Amino acid sequence: MEYRCVQCGFQVKTLFVQYSPGNIRLMKCEKCKAVADEYIECELMIVLIDLILHKPKAYRHLLYNVLNQQSTHFQGLLWKLLFGFLVLDAYRSLLVRHDEEWGMSMSISSYFWIYRKILVDVFLGNFMFLCCFLLAIRKLLKTSAQFFRLGKLWLAVLISSYFKILLVAMMVWEFPPSVIYIIDLLVLSSNTVALKVITESDMNPCVGACFIAHAVKFCTTQAF
């Protein structure tokens, strides 16, 4: 299995040595000489806080040392995350359409038309996002998506889009429509950090790749 040091990203053979149940010794990275993954002994809440703070080492821990592509549950997890991602995207589109077009007196055909536009937003928008994302990675990062495996890249995008969960809060509390676009910006910034971790590239081209992909997705959903 491919483990990484969360500090520098250097590949390590193992993260810890277990002498007895509950008695482990964390291994150090051969390159930076720091503990390879201190999150092993941390509570889940610490990892979540560091993800929210956009710390690259938290993303390395999650994407390399926890959610490994060689795991037997990887494909199932990927499909579950994809389903949740599309559902949240559909709910976001529903919120936007609700503010723009829904009224008190609407016919059945009007409802059908709105739901059809939501489906177009979700599937066409994400298709354009993925195509432009891969193209931008190839042009700006000067690397091919096949180099670091498409499944791992898509997992990084899905995991780093966790800010979409904040849309659920809008079921309970009333927020201005601008909150939707603030959440979009948070997703963009989180995607950028995850892309930097996966590709081991500089921050500027990662920002450019994510911004282009999100901009194309936004323009596609607005156009249709």
N, C-alpha and C positions, 0 to 999 in steps of 0.2 A: 504494500500500500504506500502511496505517496504522501508523506507527512512533510510539513514545512515549519520552519521557525517563524513564530508570529512576529518577531522583531525585525528580521532582515529578509525573510522569505527563502532562506537557504534550505535545501532539501535535507531532511534528517531521517535516519533509519527507524528510530523509535522515540516516543515522547516521554516514556517513563519506564521504570523497572519496578515490578511488584514483588516484594519479598514475602508478604503474607497479606491476607484480607485486611484492607484498611491501612497497610503499611507500604507506601510507595516512595520512590525517589525520582524526582523530575530530572530529565536529562538536559544537558546543555548543548547549545549549538556549537559546531566545530568552527564556524566562521566568526560569529560575533561574541562567542563565549558567554552569552546570556542564557537564561532558562528558555528552552525551546518553546514551551507553551504553558505559561502560568495559569491560564484559564481552566486547566484541568482540575485545579483545586478551588476554583471560584464557583459561587452560586450562579444560577442562570440569570438572575436579575443583574448581576455585574456585567455579564456579556451583553444583555439587552441595552443597558445604559451606554456601554461603549459603542455599540452599533448605532445608537441614536446620536452619539457624539461624533460619528463618522471616523472612528479610529481604525486605520488599516489592519492593525494586528487582530482586532476582533473579527474582521472579515476573513483573514487568513485562518484563524481558528475554526470558524464555521465552515468555510468553503473547502478547506484542505484537510483539516484534522477531525472534523465531525461528519460532514456530508461528503464522503469519499465516493468517487465514481465507480470504484470497484465493488462497492457494497451491493448486496443482493436486493436491497430495498430502494436502490437509487432510481430505477425507472418508475416504480410506483409513486415515490415521493415527487418526482418531476411532474407526473401527470396530475397529482393532487394539487400541487402548487400552481400548475397551469390553469386548472379548473377554477381555483380560488381567484387567481389573477383576472381571468375573463369575467367572472361574476362581479368582482369589484369594479372592473372597467365598465360593465353594463350598468351597474348602479350609478356610477359617476355620470355616464351619458344620460341616464334617466333623470338625475338631478338637474342637469343642464337643460334638458328638453322640458322638464317640468316648469322651470323658471321662465322659459322662452315661449312655450306653445300651449301648455295645458290650460284649460279654462273650465268654467262651470258647466257649460252646455256643449258637449262634444258627442259626435256620433260614433258608432262602432267602427266605421271606416277610418275615422280620424285617429282612434286609438290604434288600429291596425297599422296605419301609416307611421305613427310615432314609434311603435315597437319595431317596425321594419327599419327605420332609420337608426335605432339603437343597435340593431344587429349589424348594420353596415358600419357604424362607428367602431364597434368592437372588433369585428373580424377584418375588415378592410384596413382600419386604422393600425391594428397590430401587425398585419401583414406588411404594410408600408414601413412601419417602425422597424421590423426585423430586417427587411431588405436594405434599408438605408443604414441601419446599425452595422451590418456586416460589411457593407460597401465602405462606410466611413472608417471602420477599423482597418480595412485593407489599405485605404489611401492615406489616412492620417497617421496610423500607428506603424505602417510599413510592415504588416504581418498578415498572415492568412488565418482565418478563423479555425481552419483544420489543425493548425499547429497546436492549439491548446484545447481542442475538441469542442465541438459545437454544443454538446450536452452540458458541459461544464460552464460554458459561457451563458447559455440560456438559464441554467440554474442560478448563476450569479445575478442575472437580471431579475428573476422572479423573487429571489430572497431579498435583494436590495430594494424591492418595491413595497416593502412592508408598511411604508407610510400610508398606503392606500387603505389600510385598516381604519384609519382615522375617519374615513367616509361613513363608517358605521355609526359613529357618534352623531351624525346628522340625522339619523332616524329618531333620536331621542331629543336632541336640543336643536333649536333653530339658529343657524349661522348664516351670515351673508354669503352670496354666491362667490365672492372673492376668495373664500376659504378653500374652495375647490382648486383654484389655481395656485394657492399657496402650497397645498398638498402636492400638486404637480411639480412645483419647484423643489420640494423636499425629496420627492422620488428621483428627480433629475440629479440632484447632488449625491444621493445615495448610490444611484447607478454608476456615477462617475468614480466613486471610491472603489466599488466592487470591480469595475472594469480595470482600474489601475492595479488592483491586487491580482486579478486573474492573468492579465497580460504582462505584468511587471514593466509597465511603460511609464513615461512621464505624465504628470497631471494635465498639462495643457492639451495635448492631443486627445486625451480621454474626455476632457470637458467638451472639446469640439465634436467628437464622435457622438457623445450622448446628446448634446444640444441639437445637432443636425437631425438625429433620429426622432427626438421628441418634437422638434419643430415641424418636421414632415408629417408626423402623426397628427399633430394639432391642426395643421392646415388641411389635411385630408378629411378629418371629421367635420371641420367647419364648412368645407366645400360641398360635402354631400349631406 
